[in-house]
């Protein structure tokens, strides 16, 4: 009778161990996903020349507001 109980406990322990391994794999995958997302954002900056070929001028031919409307600025971009 004791042997049957030990087998049930052993199966339960095995199931719990498998569950812990599954959770660990999920946590590792989520950490990899988050780190990849953060890395992509840091590396994805752009360098914009204000006014394009005209450059930055006191009295620009093109309105800088109009120039900026055609751009998609994000955190980390450079304006020169």
C-alpha positions in Angstrom: 0.0 0.0 0.0 2.8 2.4 0.8 4.4 1.8 -2.7 1.2 3.0 -4.4 1.2 6.2 -2.4 4.9 6.8 -3.2 4.2 6.4 -7.0 1.4 9.0 -6.8 3.7 11.4 -4.9 6.4 10.8 -7.5 4.0 11.6 -10.4 2.9 14.7 -8.6 6.5 15.8 -8.0 7.3 15.1 -11.7 4.3 17.2 -12.8 5.3 20.1 -10.5 8.9 19.9 -11.8 7.6 20.0 -15.4 5.4 23.0 -14.5 8.4 24.9 -13.0 10.5 24.2 -16.1 7.6 25.5 -18.4 7.3 28.7 -16.3 11.1 29.2 -16.4 11.1 28.8 -20.2 8.2 31.3 -20.5 10.0 33.9 -18.3 13.3 33.5 -20.3 11.4 34.0 -23.6 9.7 37.1 -22.2 13.0 38.6 -21.0 14.5 37.9 -24.4 11.5 39.6 -26.1 11.7 42.7 -23.9 15.5 43.0 -24.3 15.2 42.7 -28.0 12.5 45.4 -28.1 14.5 47.8 -26.0 17.6 47.2 -28.1 15.7 47.9 -31.3 14.5 51.2 -29.9 17.9 52.4 -28.9 19.5 51.5 -32.3 16.7 53.0 -34.3 17.5 56.7 -34.1 17.7 59.0 -37.1 19.7 62.1 -37.8 17.7 65.0 -39.3 19.1 68.1 -40.9 16.6 70.8 -40.2 15.5 72.4 -43.5 17.1 69.5 -45.4 19.5 70.9 -48.1 18.7 74.5 -47.2 19.9 73.9 -43.6 19.0 76.1 -40.6 18.6 79.7 -41.6 17.4 82.9 -39.9 14.8 83.5 -42.7 14.2 80.1 -44.3 12.6 79.7 -47.7 10.5 76.8 -46.3 8.6 77.1 -43.0 10.1 74.8 -40.4 6.7 73.8 -39.2 5.8 72.6 -42.8 9.2 70.8 -43.0 8.5 69.0 -39.7 5.1 67.8 -40.7 6.7 65.4 -43.2 8.9 63.8 -40.6 8.2 61.2 -37.9 10.4 62.1 -35.0 11.0 59.6 -32.1 12.8 59.7 -28.9 16.6 59.6 -29.5 16.5 61.3 -32.9 19.1 64.0 -33.6 18.3 67.4 -35.1 21.2 69.3 -36.7 
